[in-house]
């Protein structure tokens, strides 16, 4: 197994854990989060990228500037 495959496998486990925690709380990820998580698995995004996106989305929602109907 190459290092890239190993990293991707670790990211897949991380995402499975996140989705499992959401299910325990009776929550489901939004479509935008699902896409972000897929990008994370593929190595296109980091956890820092995902956090910044979530912060931007929810700070916009709090201020009434939602750009997404999700």
C-alpha positions as CSV (number, residue, x, y, z in Angstrom):
1,X,0.0,0.0,0.0
2,X,1.4,3.4,-1.0
3,X,1.5,6.3,1.4
4,X,-1.3,8.1,-0.6
5,X,-3.5,5.0,-0.4
6,X,-2.8,4.7,3.4
7,X,-3.6,8.4,3.9
8,X,-6.8,8.0,1.9
9,X,-7.8,4.9,3.9
10,X,-7.2,6.9,7.2
11,X,-9.4,9.8,5.8
12,X,-12.1,7.3,4.9
13,X,-12.1,6.0,8.5
14,X,-12.2,9.6,9.8
15,X,-15.2,10.4,7.6
16,X,-17.0,7.1,8.6
17,X,-16.5,8.2,12.3
18,X,-18.0,11.6,11.6
19,X,-21.0,10.2,9.8
20,X,-21.5,7.7,12.6
21,X,-21.4,10.5,15.2
22,X,-24.1,12.3,13.2
23,X,-26.3,9.2,13.1
24,X,-26.0,8.7,16.9
25,X,-27.3,12.3,17.3
26,X,-30.1,11.6,14.7
27,X,-28.5,14.2,12.3
28,X,-27.6,13.8,8.7
29,X,-25.0,15.8,6.7
30,X,-26.0,18.4,4.2
31,X,-25.3,17.9,0.6
32,X,-22.5,20.5,0.8
33,X,-20.9,18.7,3.7
34,X,-21.1,15.4,1.9
35,X,-19.3,16.9,-1.1
36,X,-16.7,18.4,1.2
37,X,-16.2,15.1,3.0
38,X,-15.7,13.4,-0.4
39,X,-13.1,16.0,-1.3
40,X,-11.4,15.4,2.0
41,X,-11.2,11.7,1.3
42,X,-9.7,12.3,-2.1
43,X,-7.1,14.7,-0.5
44,X,-8.5,17.8,-2.3
45,X,-9.4,19.5,1.0
46,X,-8.1,19.5,4.5
47,X,-10.0,19.5,7.8
48,X,-9.1,23.2,8.1
49,X,-10.7,23.8,4.7
50,X,-13.9,22.1,5.9
51,X,-14.0,24.0,9.1
52,X,-13.6,27.3,7.3
53,X,-16.4,26.4,5.0
54,X,-18.7,25.4,7.8
55,X,-17.9,28.6,9.8
56,X,-18.6,30.7,6.7
57,X,-21.8,29.0,6.0
58,X,-23.1,29.2,9.6
59,X,-21.9,32.7,10.3
60,X,-23.8,33.8,7.1
61,X,-26.9,31.9,8.3
62,X,-26.7,33.7,11.7
63,X,-26.5,37.1,10.1
64,X,-29.3,36.3,7.7
65,X,-27.1,36.1,4.6
66,X,-27.5,32.5,3.7
67,X,-26.3,31.8,0.2
68,X,-27.5,28.3,0.2
69,X,-31.0,26.9,0.5
70,X,-29.7,23.9,2.6
